[in-house]
Amino acid sequence: MAMMASSTYIAAGSKPRCLLAKSLVKANLQNAPSFALRNTRNPKSKTAIPISNSPPRLAPSISSSSLAHRVASPIAPNSTNLKSRLAAGETLYGLFLLSASPTLAEIAGLSGYDYVVVDMEHGPGGIADALPCLRALSGTGAAAILRVPETSAPWAKKALDLGPQGIMFPMIDDARIAELAVSYCRFPPRGVRGSAHTVVRASAYGIDDGYVDRCEEDLLVMCQVESVAAVSEIEAIAAVEGVDCLQMGPLDLSASMGYLWDPGHKKVRAVLRDAERRVLAAKRSDAAAEGGFAAGKTSGPYLSGFAMPHDRPEDLKLRGYHMVAGAVDVGMFRKAAVEDVLRFRQVETQIGEEDGDDENANDKSYWSE
């Protein structure tokens, strides 16, 4: 299981929620003062209507710990979140969601992807569009990662308040920018993240009392390496404390090398392979220093990547990637749509052929393709 749904359950032996609500209402009514009309004298009577000078006695506040139920945070602690699965040695498979469609997000999650990157960098959606996608994903087994359009405190703050399991920062060219990215994910004094944890979705709107204590530990911070400058500084970026994962960006890397239309060029592939080896070497070195993977004491960033037509997801997995994004939602739909139209256009109707004679007419798989 990836990101936990914002669900509510009743502790064993407690009152049902409807009865609990009735008892709270009754308590409020019993503690409520006898409110008087503002008119000091009834026009039909000479009897004065008393007005209480004491403040209203409200029912005592109800904390989440005193209620018989608990609401789980969208990123509440669990044994199967992204970071724990990576630490256990799993290779995770994901999808980039550019459409900002909650329906496609839900389909992706139900299909079995380990994570879905809701892309606000190249996709048309913003924070308001990302929220329904996160809600759709919360009902599936897929974790939500938000890619922000720029590495800045305001974007990071708004993204993290939604409660994703991971956040991805683009164009991290050196260690200084990586340090800034990490600081945007941490509350003072360790960072500069603005605080509204008492009301935002990440903390179940303030109901999850433990959110602040664990949010930084649970969050997967991903930095994108997608330029020649970034590759040259990759060891320094990898050494920044708090950077959990380095995401390779083959398209922007090819553009920075002058091969925008040829990301599969042998020179681009050579640079990418070199960057991969250096990240994996840093991971192995840190793991050995910390006691090895078997001891569960790994440090250094994980390696994440995006498959290309010339570089299949299986190839990335074989090269040691820890996270692999296999496709983009709009790209998958484009491919299916173009192929569907081509199949139709290429059919040559035979003169005199009757409808329904097609040997595939009874193929029930058509509508499920």
Secondary structure, DSSP 8 states (H G I E B T S, - for coil): --S----EEE-TTS--HHHHHHHHHHHHHHH------S-SB-TT-SSB-----S---------TTTSSEEE--TT---TTSHHHHHHTT--EEEEEE-S--HHHHHHHHHHT-SEEEEESSSSS--HHHHHHHHHHHTTSS-EEEEE-SSS-HHHHHHHHHT--SEEEES---SHHHHHHHHHTTS-TTT------TTTSGGGTTTT-TTHHHHHHHH-EEEEEE-SHHHHHTHHHHHTSTT--EEEE-HHHHHHHTT-TT-TT-HHHHHHHHHHHHHHHHHHHHHHHHHT-GGGT---S-EEEEE-BTTB-HHHHHHTT-SEEEEEEHHHHHHHHHHHHHHHHHT----TT--TT--TTTT-TTGGG-
